[in-house]
Amino acid sequence: MTNINFRRFTIEKWKILKRTKIYYSFILAYCFFITFLPFSFSSQKTIKVQKSVGTCYITGDISPNQAKVKALNDAKINALLNSGIGENIYSYKTLYKQQENKNFEQVFTSQFQSELNGNIIDYEIKSERIYCKNELEIIYEIIIDANIIKYKSEFDNKFQVNIENLKATFNVGDDFSFQFKSTVDCYLTIFDLLDTTAALVYPQNESSKKNIKNSEIKFPYERNFTVELSPGNVVTSEPHRLLLVFTKEEYPYILHDANYFASYEKVIGWVNSIEPSQKNIQYYGFQILPK
């Protein structure tokens, strides 16, 4: 049995190959990503927007940290507008508002996703400052450069995935598994979303398995997983947020560290980079309870 800790994903519990094999698997995956990624994006129009400005007033209950998040989201929305793809600005504002409030489920399952015709895949903060507009108004300002993808497709309503037996509550030591069926051949990538980071659950040192359409598939495929609490935690229940990304083609995710952690922003950028017609996104929250 392989112990799995969705909060920390200690590398020792996930290893199934020797370190040397893992290293070469990573190198091969990286080469594959570099070789084929440009071709997979060649049909998408990438737009670079420079010096997009976002602002937020620091007032009332809004702290400087909260103002920074709001100013950053404002800069992203302005970048989308400046790129010419922000026609449905209400949907973009709603989407970023949900991310700002950590409403992960709504971010990935909201109807507003289907109304977007492009999104930000990555950005760089060029400058940020707090200044006084006058004696009563203090503003947090952020300036970013952003890379934006303009989609050439819409969500494929015929690409449906039905998931069953994914429990809402697990006790420590329980087997983690679920079943699913897809209407098209597809590949699965799983993340556990934390507040500012994310952990790649599957695949890690292997390629994603191709799932045949209309077949009853059980995950995990070939080995058992059991759930565990974070290291040092033996008494407190933990919430977990699984992001299941089903895609018609294989899109390797390599933007993680040696322990399979990545920033939440990078995961969002990766999801955004995939054409709507190629993906089906599922979100599930659950609790792990101590013994």
HUWOMO-V640455 format. One record per helix or strand of 2 or more residues. SS is the DSSP state (@ for helix, = for strand). FROM is the first residue (numbers start at 1). TO is the last residue. If there is no record, write none. Layout:
{{SS FROM TO} {SS FROM TO}}
This chain:
{{= 2 5} {@ 11 14} {@ 19 40} {= 45 57} {@ 64 83} {@ 89 100} {@ 104 109} {@ 111 115} {= 118 132} {= 138 150} {= 161 164} {= 169 171} {= 178 182} {= 186 193} {= 197 202} {= 210 211} {= 217 219} {= 225 228} {= 238 247} {= 261 263} {@ 264 273} {@ 276 278} {= 279 289}}
